């Protein structure tokens, strides 16, 4: 692993830890954000392990763990529901302080998810098969939307797949309804739009950087 990569990983984790401390030490209504962001950080760490590990078995295990915990990142979009406890007028300091804390936590969790996806796609595709990557992103958006629904409305956790497998399967079947289908469809669309923009945006940045580096190398020669 390059020194620059280690620096990037440390910077991300330091910012997350600083946010944890800020939430704990300030009078915010949203202390639950620390747990939610911790769950959103795990997929990024799993994706990093997938990329740095040389053992195929380790890569497969942590890829599955990444897939299992990834919905926790996009789940945080629904945390805006907690604004109902402080109001949305932004007329007093308590409101806009808590609004800022909640927004920071939500965006942090979503970005962690976006970064983890890019690492997984980079590992398995290396910028090839863009169409297949789009199909996988769409499928992942659907899977994550189901996970968000199960977490938000049925209050299930990622590890319940292991600890309460039969109960999870039973609840998934029994909860299938128009409400669930509408929610999953809508949030799958939202995620797909966000992920497509981030995916091609990051690819654009890489292409521009690579082109500039190639031009500089040609000029030096």
C-alpha positions as CSV (number, residue, x, y, z in Angstrom):
1,X,0.0,0.0,0.0
2,X,1.3,3.4,-1.0
3,X,2.1,6.0,1.7
4,X,-0.5,8.3,0.1
5,X,-3.2,5.6,0.5
6,X,-2.3,5.2,4.2
7,X,-2.6,8.9,4.7
8,X,-6.0,9.0,3.0
9,X,-7.3,6.1,5.2
10,X,-6.0,7.8,8.4
11,X,-7.5,11.1,7.4
12,X,-11.0,9.6,6.9
13,X,-10.9,7.8,10.2
14,X,-9.6,10.8,12.1
15,X,-12.4,13.0,10.8
16,X,-14.9,10.3,11.8
17,X,-13.4,10.0,15.3
18,X,-13.5,13.8,15.7
19,X,-17.2,13.8,14.7
20,X,-17.8,11.1,17.3
21,X,-16.2,13.3,20.0
22,X,-18.1,16.4,18.8
23,X,-21.4,14.6,19.1
24,X,-20.6,13.3,22.5
25,X,-19.4,16.6,23.9
26,X,-22.0,18.9,22.6
27,X,-25.7,19.3,23.5
28,X,-27.1,17.7,20.4
29,X,-30.3,15.6,20.1
30,X,-28.7,13.2,17.7
31,X,-26.2,11.1,19.6
32,X,-27.4,8.0,17.7
33,X,-25.5,9.3,14.7
34,X,-22.3,7.9,16.2
35,X,-23.6,4.4,16.0
36,X,-25.1,4.9,12.5
37,X,-21.8,6.3,11.2
38,X,-19.8,3.5,12.8
39,X,-22.0,1.1,10.8
40,X,-21.5,3.2,7.7
41,X,-17.7,3.1,8.2
42,X,-17.5,-0.6,8.3
43,X,-18.3,-1.1,4.6
44,X,-15.4,1.2,3.7
45,X,-13.0,-0.7,6.0
46,X,-14.2,-4.0,4.5
47,X,-13.7,-2.6,1.0
48,X,-10.2,-1.5,1.9
49,X,-9.4,-5.0,3.2
50,X,-10.7,-6.5,0.0
51,X,-8.3,-4.3,-2.0
52,X,-5.2,-4.8,0.1
53,X,-5.5,-8.5,0.9
54,X,-3.7,-11.0,-1.3
55,X,-5.7,-14.0,-0.2
56,X,-8.7,-14.8,-2.3
57,X,-10.6,-16.3,0.6
58,X,-10.2,-13.1,2.6
59,X,-11.3,-11.0,-0.4
60,X,-14.5,-13.1,-0.8
61,X,-15.4,-13.0,3.0
62,X,-15.0,-9.3,3.3
63,X,-16.8,-8.7,0.0
64,X,-19.8,-10.5,1.4
65,X,-19.5,-8.6,4.7
66,X,-19.3,-5.4,2.6
67,X,-22.5,-6.3,0.8
68,X,-24.3,-7.1,4.1
69,X,-23.3,-3.8,5.8
70,X,-23.4,-1.5,2.8
71,X,-27.2,-0.6,3.2
72,X,-26.3,1.0,6.5
73,X,-24.6,3.8,4.5
74,X,-27.6,4.8,2.4
75,X,-29.9,4.1,5.4
76,X,-28.7,7.4,6.8
77,X,-30.6,9.3,4.2
78,X,-33.7,8.4,6.2
79,X,-32.2,9.9,9.4
80,X,-33.6,13.2,8.3
81,X,-36.9,11.9,9.7
82,X,-35.5,13.0,13.1
83,X,-35.8,16.7,12.2
84,X,-39.4,16.3,13.4
85,X,-38.1,16.5,17.0
86,X,-36.5,19.9,16.6
87,X,-38.7,21.5,13.9
88,X,-37.5,22.8,10.5
89,X,-37.9,26.5,10.9
90,X,-34.2,27.2,11.6
91,X,-35.3,30.2,13.7
92,X,-33.3,29.5,16.9
93,X,-29.7,28.4,17.6
94,X,-30.8,25.0,18.9
95,X,-32.5,24.2,15.6
96,X,-29.8,25.1,13.1
97,X,-27.1,23.6,15.4
98,X,-28.9,20.2,15.5
99,X,-29.8,20.5,11.8
100,X,-26.1,21.0,10.9
101,X,-25.0,18.1,13.1
102,X,-27.7,15.8,11.5
103,X,-26.8,16.9,8.0
104,X,-23.1,16.4,8.6
105,X,-23.7,12.9,9.9
106,X,-26.1,11.9,7.0
107,X,-23.7,13.2,4.3
108,X,-20.8,11.6,6.0
109,X,-22.5,8.2,6.0
110,X,-23.6,8.4,2.4
111,X,-20.1,9.5,1.2
112,X,-18.5,6.6,3.1
113,X,-20.9,4.3,1.2
114,X,-20.0,5.9,-2.2
115,X,-16.3,5.5,-1.5
116,X,-16.7,1.8,-0.5
117,X,-18.5,1.1,-3.8
118,X,-15.8,2.7,-5.8
119,X,-13.2,0.5,-4.0
120,X,-15.2,-2.6,-4.7
121,X,-15.7,-1.7,-8.4
122,X,-12.0,-0.9,-8.7
123,X,-11.0,-4.2,-7.3
124,X,-13.2,-6.3,-9.5
125,X,-13.3,-4.3,-12.7
126,X,-10.4,-1.9,-12.9
127,X,-12.4,0.6,-14.9
128,X,-13.6,-2.0,-17.4
129,X,-17.1,-3.1,-18.3
130,X,-18.8,0.2,-17.6
131,X,-22.2,-1.1,-18.6
132,X,-21.9,-4.1,-16.3
133,X,-20.9,-1.8,-13.5
134,X,-24.0,0.3,-14.1
135,X,-26.2,-2.8,-13.9
136,X,-24.5,-3.8,-10.6
137,X,-24.9,-0.4,-9.2
138,X,-28.6,-0.5,-10.0
139,X,-29.0,-4.0,-8.5
140,X,-27.1,-2.8,-5.4
141,X,-29.4,0.2,-5.1
142,X,-32.4,-2.2,-5.1
143,X,-30.8,-4.5,-2.5
144,X,-29.8,-1.5,-0.3
145,X,-33.4,-0.1,-0.6
146,X,-34.8,-3.3,0.7
147,X,-32.2,-3.2,3.6
148,X,-33.2,0.4,4.4
149,X,-36.9,-0.6,4.5
150,X,-36.1,-3.5,6.8
151,X,-34.0,-1.3,9.1
152,X,-36.3,1.7,9.2
153,X,-39.7,0.1,9.4
154,X,-39.0,-3.4,10.7
155,X,-36.1,-2.3,12.9
156,X,-33.8,-5.2,11.8
157,X,-30.0,-5.0,11.9
158,X,-27.4,-6.3,9.4
159,X,-26.3,-9.0,11.9
160,X,-29.8,-10.3,12.2
161,X,-29.2,-12.2,8.9
162,X,-26.9,-14.4,11.0
163,X,-28.5,-14.4,14.4
164,X,-32.2,-14.5,13.3
165,X,-32.1,-15.9,9.8
166,X,-35.6,-17.5,9.8
167,X,-37.2,-14.4,11.4
168,X,-35.7,-12.1,8.9
169,X,-36.9,-14.3,6.0
170,X,-40.3,-14.5,7.5
171,X,-40.5,-10.7,8.0
172,X,-39.3,-10.0,4.4
173,X,-42.1,-12.2,3.0
174,X,-44.8,-10.9,5.3
175,X,-43.9,-7.3,4.9
176,X,-44.1,-7.3,1.1
177,X,-46.8,-4.7,0.2
178,X,-47.4,-1.7,-2.1
179,X,-45.9,0.5,0.6
180,X,-42.7,-1.5,0.6
181,X,-42.6,-1.7,-3.2
182,X,-43.1,2.1,-3.5
183,X,-40.5,2.8,-0.9
184,X,-37.9,0.5,-2.4
185,X,-38.5,1.8,-5.9
186,X,-38.2,5.4,-4.9
187,X,-35.1,5.0,-2.8
188,X,-33.5,2.7,-5.4
189,X,-33.9,5.5,-7.9
190,X,-32.4,8.1,-5.5
191,X,-29.4,5.9,-4.8
192,X,-28.9,5.0,-8.4
193,X,-28.8,8.7,-9.4
194,X,-26.3,9.5,-6.6
195,X,-24.1,6.6,-7.3
196,X,-24.0,7.1,-11.1
197,X,-23.0,10.8,-10.7
198,X,-20.3,9.9,-8.1
199,X,-19.0,7.0,-10.2
200,X,-18.6,8.9,-13.4
201,X,-17.5,12.0,-11.6
202,X,-14.6,10.1,-10.0
203,X,-13.8,8.5,-13.4
204,X,-13.7,11.9,-14.9
205,X,-11.3,13.2,-12.2
206,X,-9.1,10.1,-12.8
207,X,-9.1,10.6,-16.6
208,X,-8.2,14.3,-16.2
209,X,-5.4,13.6,-13.8
210,X,-4.0,10.8,-15.9
211,X,-4.1,13.0,-19.0
212,X,-2.3,15.8,-17.3
213,X,0.3,13.4,-15.9
214,X,0.8,12.0,-19.4
215,X,1.1,15.5,-20.9
216,X,3.7,16.5,-18.2
217,X,5.7,13.3,-18.9
218,X,5.7,14.0,-22.6
219,X,6.8,17.6,-22.1
220,X,9.7,16.5,-19.9
221,X,10.8,13.9,-22.5
